[in-house]
Amino acid sequence: MKLAIDLRKCARTGQCYYMHPELVRRGVDDWPEVVVSAPTAAQREAAEDAVDLCPQLAVVLDLTP
């Protein structure tokens, strides 16, 4: 499982890092930065929620091993 942000799509609304700071943080340039690129099974629900929260569909969770 891999969590990533497509910065080409990102509108910097901050939903990902406001709601899930354990996975994504606000970078010094105000762009989101993934803190945990390989979420654990315990973090999967939060990662899926971060994907669902993104209005631009920029947060991506790849479930392939």
matplotlib code that plots the C-alpha trace (Angstrom):
import matplotlib.pyplot as plt

x = [0.0, 1.4, 0.0, 0.9, -0.2, -0.3, 0.8, -0.3, -3.9, -3.6, -5.4, -3.8, -7.1, -5.3, -8.0, -5.5, -3.2, -5.9, -7.8, -4.9, -1.7, -0.4, -0.2, 0.3, 1.8, 1.8, 5.1, 7.0, 5.8, 2.2, 2.1, 1.1, 3.8, 3.2, 4.6, 3.8, 4.2, 3.4, 0.5, 0.1, -3.0, -4.0, -3.6, -5.5, -8.9, -7.3, -5.5, -8.7, -10.4, -7.7, -8.3, -12.1, -11.6, -9.5, -11.8, -9.3, -8.7, -5.0, -4.5, -4.0, -3.8, -2.2, -3.2, -0.9, 1.9]
y = [0.0, 3.4, 6.9, 9.7, 13.2, 14.3, 17.9, 18.7, 18.1, 19.6, 22.8, 23.2, 23.1, 21.4, 18.9, 16.0, 17.5, 19.1, 15.9, 13.4, 15.0, 11.6, 10.8, 14.2, 17.5, 21.0, 21.8, 25.0, 26.0, 25.3, 22.2, 18.9, 16.4, 12.7, 11.7, 8.0, 6.8, 3.2, 3.2, 0.2, -1.8, 0.2, 3.4, 2.2, 3.7, 7.1, 6.9, 6.0, 8.9, 11.3, 10.1, 10.7, 14.2, 15.5, 17.7, 17.5, 13.7, 14.5, 12.1, 8.6, 5.3, 2.5, -0.9, -3.0, -4.7]
z = [0.0, -0.9, -0.2, -2.6, -3.6, -7.3, -6.9, -10.5, -9.3, -5.8, -5.0, -1.6, 0.3, 3.2, 3.9, 3.9, 6.5, 8.6, 9.0, 8.9, 10.2, 11.1, 7.4, 5.7, 6.8, 5.5, 3.9, 4.3, 0.8, 1.8, -0.4, 1.4, 2.1, 2.7, 6.1, 5.9, 2.3, 3.3, 5.7, 8.0, 8.1, 11.2, 9.2, 6.2, 7.2, 7.7, 4.4, 2.6, 4.3, 3.2, -0.4, 0.0, 1.5, -1.4, -3.6, -6.5, -6.3, -5.8, -2.8, -4.1, -2.3, -4.3, -2.8, -5.0, -3.0]

ax = plt.figure().add_subplot(projection="3d")
ax.plot(x, y, z, "-o")
ax.set_aspect("equal")
plt.show()
